[in-house]
């Protein structure tokens, strides 16, 4: 049996996006579940990162960040990811 692989992807979970989905037509909950299932069943090692933790997170350890509902992200999220 081999050891666990290092997570190379982060699934960004956003509580504010879930709240926003109640007032618009974006089904954020479905998108999050679909992304989670795709990464899980594709056997891609990943971690769940809270959007609120992104400004202080060490994002360089990930090859990819998955935002299921980027259009619902907070204004301060994208500048934190660009750094």
Helices and strands as residue ranges (DSSP letters): E 9-13, H 15-21, H 28-41, E 46-50, G 51-56, G 59-61, E 64-67, G 70-72, H 75-82
